[in-house]
Amino acid sequence: YERVNARFAEVAAEALPDPSLIWVHDYQLMRTPLYLRQRLPEQRLAFFLHIPFPPYDVFRLLPWDRDILRALLSCDLVGFHVGIYARNFLDCAERLLDLPVDRERMLVECRDRVVGVGAFPIGIDFDLVQSRALNATAARVAHGERIVLGADRLDYTKGIPERIRAFERFLERNPEHRGRTVLLQLAVPSRAQVTEYRELKRQIEEMVGRVNGRFATARWSPIRYLYREVPPDRLGALYRDADVALVTPLRDGMNLVAKEFVASQVDQPGVLVLSRLAGTAENMPEAVLVNPCDIEGTAAAIQLALSMPEEERRERLDALREREKRFDVHEWAASFLDAA
């Protein structure tokens, strides 16, 4: 890790004769700012973390907690998706390094600099995602079926097993939806060479088989499971034509699937059911928010979403779309660069 981070710093330092800013991204390069600062003492540096930054009691479990903090504090600006991650970082800087912290102004006073800390929620290319949904051909579904959509990388953070259990509980509690409602779960292959990911794939396939074996009829299966890459236009159709998006990660820095679903809802208004443990929940209060570990609560949220009156669905969706269109990925980049 140290060698790779040092190499990135070396290449970045030599890439441009006089860069106004070097912007480092994500957990793979958390030590790179230190090596850049050693090479370029006066250089303006910024860092953005795309995953959650944990609270003090979790972060201090790392043997290298202080080393990582000192490296990030080599920057002039450290950015996170949402406020709670930024506050966790301030707590760690204060309690692990004994540095003065100004929580009102979001500053850390280091020996040789004052470091800004901020929340910059990332967006999507709203217009591009919306245009794909507008131009996509209709998703092929059986006439009259209600579609509950899950779309994720196959990753242990995404809460797919918990989602399947919640959908199973929904069918147990609401037998009138049997034969009428389907969970369409897309799992995009990810890190298939890692043993834990292969085990997760096996677990999910067994769960899908068990639920389908329990509830399926000759003409209907409750879960349709797709383990594959899906082209953007096909994904746009799935987002657009879904009645409910079930976005329930166990933990997520932001989660752009929720935003893509909202941007793709250009026809009949669907409902976003969203994990409280995704960073995007902080900025999407109109979604139906759930704890993904609460199987009963998530099952109830599916029923709530499917039975929600159109007027309420439209009001929630309009508010979500307006916010995501305004705070798109271009606004995110501009706001971070302005601050840096």
Helices and strands as residue ranges (DSSP letters): H 2-15, E 22-25, G 27-29, H 32-39, E 45-48, H 56-59, H 65-72, E 77-80, H 83-97, E 101-102, E 107-109, E 114-119, H 126-135, E 146-153, G 156-158, H 160-173, G 175-177, E 181-188, H 195-215, E 223-227, H 232-241, E 244-247, H 256-264, E 271-275, G 279-283, E 288-290, H 295-307, H 310-326, H 329-339
